[in-house]
Amino acid sequence: MKNYALHVSEFLKWFNESFDMKFKQLHRKNVLEFKTYLKNIKGNCAKTVNVKLSSLINF
């Protein structure tokens, strides 16, 4: 549960900083952009990216 909350929190922080607006609904485009951010900017490996994205599925 703790990791789930951390992953969702990381997404919400990224979303707010990237779009300067309050999050309302999860869209495929945003998930793909977040995935790119995790891989290219944060340097997360594929396994870590998949774990973080799977947390968003339940969000």
C-alpha positions in Angstrom: 0.0 0.0 0.0 2.8 2.4 0.8 4.5 1.9 -2.6 1.2 2.4 -4.3 0.6 5.7 -2.6 4.2 6.8 -3.4 3.8 5.9 -7.1 0.5 7.7 -7.4 1.9 10.7 -5.5 4.9 10.8 -7.9 2.5 10.8 -10.9 0.4 13.6 -9.4 3.4 15.7 -8.7 4.7 15.2 -12.2 1.3 16.0 -13.7 0.9 19.2 -11.7 4.4 20.4 -12.6 4.1 19.4 -16.2 0.7 20.9 -17.0 0.2 23.5 -14.2 -3.3 22.3 -13.6 -5.1 20.1 -11.1 -5.5 16.5 -12.0 -9.0 15.4 -12.9 -8.9 12.2 -14.9 -6.3 9.7 -16.1 -5.8 9.7 -19.8 -3.7 7.4 -22.0 -1.7 10.3 -23.4 -0.7 11.4 -19.9 0.3 7.8 -18.9 2.5 7.6 -22.0 4.1 10.9 -21.3 4.7 9.9 -17.7 6.3 6.7 -18.9 8.7 8.7 -21.2 9.5 10.9 -18.2 10.3 7.9 -16.0 12.6 6.3 -18.6 14.3 9.3 -20.1 14.5 11.9 -17.3 14.4 9.8 -14.2 16.4 7.0 -15.7 14.2 4.3 -14.3 14.7 0.7 -15.6 11.8 -1.0 -17.4 10.8 -3.1 -14.4 10.5 0.0 -12.2 8.5 1.9 -14.9 6.1 -1.0 -15.2 5.6 -1.2 -11.4 4.8 2.5 -11.2 2.5 2.4 -14.2 0.7 -0.6 -12.8 -0.1 1.4 -9.7 -1.9 3.9 -11.9 -4.1 1.2 -13.4 -5.8 0.9 -9.9 -5.9 4.6 -9.4 
